[in-house]
Amino acid sequence: MTDAKLNMTNEWDKVFPKSDKVNHKKVTFHNRYGITLAADLYEPKEITVKMPAVAVCGPFGAVKEQCSGLYAQTMAERGFIAIAFDPSFTGESGGEPRYMASPDINTEDFQAAVDFLSVQENVDAEKIGIIGICGWGGMALNAAALDTRVKATVTSTMYDMSRVNANGYFDLEDSEEARFQKKKALNDQRTNDYKTGEYVRGGGVVDPLPEDVPFFVKDYYDYYKTSRGYHKRSLNSNDGWNITGCMSFINMPILKYTKEIRSAVLMIHGEKAHSCYFSKDAYENMIKSSKYTDNKELMIIPDAVHTDLYDGGNKNAIPFDKITEFFKANLK
């Protein structure tokens, strides 16, 4: 059912320090497409009963050694069994060709993480939540709309990958003509890739950093290209996705059925993040004409930018107390 055995490092190669309050080990699980996923499992030192669990992924183009691992380790310190996993086609996970993204398969990755947690002997299968960061916030909402086993969802500094691929940043390319030209370029690239037998990478965060780039590009550089967050397996830190890697998001709106999510959702975003409009609009669309609004919440972090919610940004911007309270209230 699963693809070839993964080659995973045994050394601690995270961008955050290892906690002495939890146990850590590498694990693998498979999704329903037969792709084997690599994950870090973090557990409290003392486990006496079946415990609540969370699966964490993101940001889009990051690896589990970056901020998803930090979130998972912190949640384990706070009494949860937690896994941070690499999505299909990236990091230490399987899947060929490499560096591809899929609204379907990547949503499935979250569901496969729930599969894995559901059968662990020390996990209460009725108390499973998910955390999606950046582009994985959108995938988490899509998973929550599909998977009734997900009892609570947190999104942090969320991107709607369908919207940004179809409309460009800040919806500046939201026209039929702009989308046509984008699709034409991507399909021309497909032809060239097929001719050469090689998928051309799109390039990660720009380096060196030009002076005239928008602030959000500098924000990404400060995380992915410095000692703060650089990782050798991270797409954003290095050569990026394949140029054609995200094209299917253009016409697959992953947030279409979020108003039907019955389980609890907490959406967190920085007030000064360039991406804040994604969460604000997604939250409004989720609660508009929905029957399930009592357990939905949007939390805006004052003065925080996008990557402040990756690692705290030296200002403790990640509201771990709130996240813990949310999961304890809704995984009961």
Number of C-alpha atoms within 10 A of each C-alpha: 10 15 15 10 10 13 10 14 9 8 6 11 13 17 18 16 10 14 14 10 16 20 17 20 11 15 15 18 19 21 21 14 15 13 23 27 27 26 29 22 22 26 26 20 14 10 13 7 10 14 21 22 30 28 28 32 33 29 24 22 24 28 29 29 25 27 26 27 27 22 26 28 29 19 26 25 20 16 19 25 29 31 33 30 31 26 34 28 21 24 24 22 26 24 20 12 13 16 24 22 22 18 20 15 19 21 22 23 27 28 23 22 25 22 17 19 25 18 11 14 11 17 22 19 22 15 23 28 28 28 28 27 27 28 23 28 30 28 33 35 30 24 26 28 20 17 18 12 18 26 22 27 28 25 28 27 32 32 25 24 26 22 21 20 21 24 18 17 13 13 12 10 16 16 12 11 10 15 18 11 11 17 17 12 13 17 14 12 16 16 11 14 15 10 10 9 9 12 21 18 17 15 16 20 21 19 11 8 13 10 8 8 10 10 13 15 15 18 16 19 23 18 21 24 21 12 10 15 22 22 22 12 18 23 25 25 25 20 17 20 24 21 19 22 20 18 21 17 20 19 12 17 17 22 21 14 15 22 20 17 28 20 21 23 29 20 24 26 29 25 18 15 21 18 22 19 16 20 26 18 11 22 19 12 16 22 18 13 11 14 11 16 18 12 14 18 16 17 16 18 19 11 12 21 24 22 23 23 25 23 21 16 17 7 11 12 20 22 14 15 10 13 19 15 11 19 26 15 11 17 20 11
